[in-house]
Amino acid sequence: MVAFNSLMLLLEPSTMLVIIGCAIYGLVVGAIPGFTATMAVALLVPMTYFLDPVPALAGIVTLAAMAIFAGDIPGALLRMPGTPASAAYADESFQMARRGEAETALGTSLVASALGGIFGALLLIFAAPALAEISLSFSSFEYFWLACLGLVAAIAASNATPAKGAISLFIGLTIGMVGLDPVFGQQRFTFGNVNLVGGLAFIPVLIGLFAVSEAFRFGASPVARPEMLPLKPAAMFKGVFGHIGRLKLPILRGGIIGSVVGAIPGAGADIAAYISYAVARRLSPNKDKFGTGTVDGIVPATAANNAAVGGALIPATVFGIPGDSLTAVIIGVLYMKGLNPGPTVFLMQPTLLYAVFIAFLIANIVLVPFGFGAIVMFRRILSAPPGVVMALVIMACIVGAFAVENTTFAIAVMLGAGLLGYYLEENEFPLAPVILGIVLGPILESTFLASLAKSQGAFTEFFSRPIAGTLGATTIALVIAPLVYVLIKSRRQAT
Amino acid sequence: MKLDDTLNGILFLALGLCIALYAQTLQKQPQIEYGSGFLPGIVGTGMALAGLALILRRVLTGAGGVSGLVAFKCNGRRGAMGVGLFVGTILIYILLAQTIGFLLLAPFLIFGLVFWFERLWKLAALVGVFGTLALHSFFYQIMQAPLPWGILTKYSGVLTW
């Protein structure tokens, strides 16, 4: 009954219109080299502010599914991945396109992406409610350790050095601390400025970090796009299903890797694709063909990056712990709509939540025709002058930041966040821990102080419950393991 | 703008220490040992230590170096102007939007950006006008976001379509 009601919510004409609009928007932005799925979502969030929760959230998850695939198109035809999630196998598909097999590369990539996404969506639909039931017994101790685990994993999973990952995280936590302290209500980092009492607004910070910083990077060195390789869309699905049938196990493996890696905080679709590609390279009977342009390398990795989106949504909806920067944004939207993510949402708002899950499943099913359309239209998308696109992006950022907060101070916050994001990316500091820090900081602080009050100051109580103890031990192990590894490595080198 | 990791490390070491010192100024709660300064204290100390780790890594392994300590990864002066133009556009909007209004200010800002990057004034003018109308239609008319009217306030009824 819940599923039927959820489906009915999705079938409302206004909701369908938003979903279709978001699908097209996601495909266009994802196909433009240099733009990320997170940037696409960041630009969409101000608009979702004015929408009802179901179309807003269904639109965002649809956009995410579409944008992750669309990144494959310029990867194959220009050797420029549209989103970082497609970087792992961009060279593989480009080599195929150079041999005149662009249709096979993109056709198999499209079908495998849809299959990976469907796997992630089904896992989300079945695993999330089961996990939510278990997590109903969670207290502040478990939530404290989950937040800690999320923050530590965000550093461990980032591509940067641990010190840079940690600095990014501390910047995010600092941004999250501006305003009233969530426990005692004392002002922090406001320096007498009334605009800061309510904290730095999430949406302007998000737009600044992910969209404005991209415009600055374009301003510093506008990139000329190379000529795209020829493509015959009519031959797109010729021989594709033969490859898909032959590679069904690698696709399943990619789906599993993507879902698991996606659920780990900080490790998003890009890392899932890299791991899946590396595993496929090791296990494939055609491993010698990897690097020369083979679908055996493309298919498992592209299935993994689409499955990762579904995987990341599991901890986001069940615990309120984001799997990556994209789901951190979705959590922000959930809070904005007055829906505190966590197991109680499954009890209080099941229809709404299942509507979002079903929207994600449908998005991955219709990815094949929509994605085909995007491939056909790619030359046209690419013909948009980048200067025009960026000028409109920056104006949309300004208007979006202003529209949500109704104050020019929000635009100033967006500018500051944009400069910060530009500086961080130029200096190889990862952005994902920043956004995770902003979202998880208040949870960490309030659960820590609530747990401390319950235990009357006894830290041993933090390990007294079985799940809390396991989570705590895992978090501590994640901190200590790299240090032990470095120590052992340096000793071995010395001897 | 890429800085040498020694500079990045010093920057975050200093910032972390400032945050940790600021945390000391926050009031403690009478009943509980941990007040509002608890998390800022941890964050400040952590940031300072991570900054220190960055400096040590640079000194011990040589990784993260930039010749001359600062490098600009941009298209010379034109690249710096490009970034400046985006920053300037945002600042001009912040300063003038309430006075002049979105409909009059946005076309000029869009024109400036498109002309700088594409060097086609007709295209820039068209995008300036139609881009503004599209953004206004979407955010003001459909989403009902309160975009500023500025000097056109008394015509807002006529100009709302």
Chai-1 contact restraints between the chains, C-beta under 6 A:
chainA,res_idxA,chainB,res_idxB,connection_type,confidence,min_distance_angstrom,max_distance_angstrom,comment,restraint_id
A,F50,B,M143,contact,1.0,0.0,6.0,A-B,restraint_1
A,A163,B,A50,contact,1.0,0.0,6.0,A-B,restraint_2
A,A163,B,A53,contact,1.0,0.0,6.0,A-B,restraint_3
A,A163,B,L54,contact,1.0,0.0,6.0,A-B,restraint_4
A,A166,B,A50,contact,1.0,0.0,6.0,A-B,restraint_5
A,I167,B,F12,contact,1.0,0.0,6.0,A-B,restraint_6
A,I167,B,A50,contact,1.0,0.0,6.0,A-B,restraint_7
A,F170,B,V43,contact,1.0,0.0,6.0,A-B,restraint_8
A,F170,B,G46,contact,1.0,0.0,6.0,A-B,restraint_9
A,F170,B,M47,contact,1.0,0.0,6.0,A-B,restraint_10
A,L173,B,V43,contact,1.0,0.0,6.0,A-B,restraint_11
A,T174,B,V43,contact,1.0,0.0,6.0,A-B,restraint_12
A,M177,B,P40,contact,1.0,0.0,6.0,A-B,restraint_13
A,D181,B,S36,contact,1.0,0.0,6.0,A-B,restraint_14
A,F184,B,S36,contact,1.0,0.0,6.0,A-B,restraint_15
A,Q186,B,S36,contact,1.0,0.0,6.0,A-B,restraint_16
A,R188,B,S36,contact,1.0,0.0,6.0,A-B,restraint_17
A,A215,B,F86,contact,1.0,0.0,6.0,A-B,restraint_18
A,F216,B,V83,contact,1.0,0.0,6.0,A-B,restraint_19
A,F216,B,F86,contact,1.0,0.0,6.0,A-B,restraint_20
A,G219,B,G82,contact,1.0,0.0,6.0,A-B,restraint_21
A,G219,B,V83,contact,1.0,0.0,6.0,A-B,restraint_22
A,G219,B,F86,contact,1.0,0.0,6.0,A-B,restraint_23
A,A220,B,C74,contact,1.0,0.0,6.0,A-B,restraint_24
A,A220,B,G79,contact,1.0,0.0,6.0,A-B,restraint_25
A,A220,B,G82,contact,1.0,0.0,6.0,A-B,restraint_26
A,A220,B,V83,contact,1.0,0.0,6.0,A-B,restraint_27
A,S221,B,C74,contact,1.0,0.0,6.0,A-B,restraint_28
A,S221,B,N75,contact,1.0,0.0,6.0,A-B,restraint_29
A,S221,B,G79,contact,1.0,0.0,6.0,A-B,restraint_30
A,P385,B,E118,contact,1.0,0.0,6.0,A-B,restraint_31
A,G387,B,V114,contact,1.0,0.0,6.0,A-B,restraint_32
A,G387,B,F117,contact,1.0,0.0,6.0,A-B,restraint_33
A,G387,B,E118,contact,1.0,0.0,6.0,A-B,restraint_34
A,V388,B,V114,contact,1.0,0.0,6.0,A-B,restraint_35
A,V388,B,V127,contact,1.0,0.0,6.0,A-B,restraint_36
A,A391,B,I110,contact,1.0,0.0,6.0,A-B,restraint_37
A,A391,B,L113,contact,1.0,0.0,6.0,A-B,restraint_38
A,A391,B,V114,contact,1.0,0.0,6.0,A-B,restraint_39
A,L392,B,G131,contact,1.0,0.0,6.0,A-B,restraint_40
A,I394,B,F86,contact,1.0,0.0,6.0,A-B,restraint_41
A,M395,B,I110,contact,1.0,0.0,6.0,A-B,restraint_42
A,M395,B,L135,contact,1.0,0.0,6.0,A-B,restraint_43
A,I398,B,Y93,contact,1.0,0.0,6.0,A-B,restraint_44
A,V399,B,L135,contact,1.0,0.0,6.0,A-B,restraint_45
A,V399,B,F139,contact,1.0,0.0,6.0,A-B,restraint_46
A,A403,B,F139,contact,1.0,0.0,6.0,A-B,restraint_47
A,A403,B,A145,contact,1.0,0.0,6.0,A-B,restraint_48
A,N406,B,P146,contact,1.0,0.0,6.0,A-B,restraint_49
A,T408,B,I94,contact,1.0,0.0,6.0,A-B,restraint_50
A,I411,B,I94,contact,1.0,0.0,6.0,A-B,restraint_51
A,A412,B,I94,contact,1.0,0.0,6.0,A-B,restraint_52
A,L415,B,I90,contact,1.0,0.0,6.0,A-B,restraint_53
A,E426,B,M1,contact,1.0,0.0,6.0,A-B,restraint_54
A,E426,B,K2,contact,1.0,0.0,6.0,A-B,restraint_55
A,N427,B,K2,contact,1.0,0.0,6.0,A-B,restraint_56
A,N427,B,L3,contact,1.0,0.0,6.0,A-B,restraint_57
A,N427,B,N8,contact,1.0,0.0,6.0,A-B,restraint_58
A,E445,B,L39,contact,1.0,0.0,6.0,A-B,restraint_59
